[in-house]
Amino acid sequence: MTNETPIAAYINAHRGELTYTDIAKRSGGQITRAQISSYTTRPLKDMPTTKAMRGLIQGLGVPAHEVVLAFARSLETDLGSGAPGAHDLVVHGAADLPSESQRLIVNTAKQLLWWQDQVEGGDSDTPELTPEQLRLAAQDAPDESGAEQERARLDERGEESQDTGNDEPA
C-alpha cells in the first residue's frame, strides 16, 4: 500500500503525460517544478500559498475547489459538510445557467437518487415533480419537423398554431 498523500494522488491522476516542468511552464511562473515535486513526494505541513495553488490549478487545467480540497485532505483538515466531497457531483458551469435550469438539474439528481433507492429496495417517499417535469415526462417525442413540440408549446400558451402543413386537419 502506498502512503501517497491526497494532493500527490490528485496531481498524479490529473497530470497525464505532463512533467512537473511542463506543469510549471503552463502555470506562467506561479509554481515551480521543485514545489510540485515536493507536493508529490513529501508530507504536507502547511497549506501552500494562494499563488502556488493557482499555479497548480492553471498548470493542470483543473477546477480550483478540487485542488484546495486535495491540499486540505493532505493536511487532514475537515472542511465540513458544506464543501463538495468524494460523493458529491459538481457540475462545472452550472452556476451560470438560468435558475430554472439549475432547479431542473437538482430535481433530476433527486429523481435519480430516488430511483436508485427503489432499485436497492428502499422505501423513501416519492420526490415531488415540478409541473415542468411532469409535462416533459408526458410529452411524446416531437416529429422530425418539430411541429408537435411547437403545437404543444402554443397550446400551453393558449395560442393557435400557424402550421400550414397538411399533415393534420385544421
NORTAUR-V261570 format. One record per helix or strand of 3 or more residues. SS is the DSSP state (hx for helix, st for strand). FROM is the first residue (numbers start at 1). LEN is the number of residues. Records with the same first field share a line. If there is no record, write none. Layout:
SS=FROM-LEN, FROM-LEN
This chain:
hx=6-9, 20-7, 33-9, 50-11, 64-11, 94-3, 99-21, 131-8, 147-11
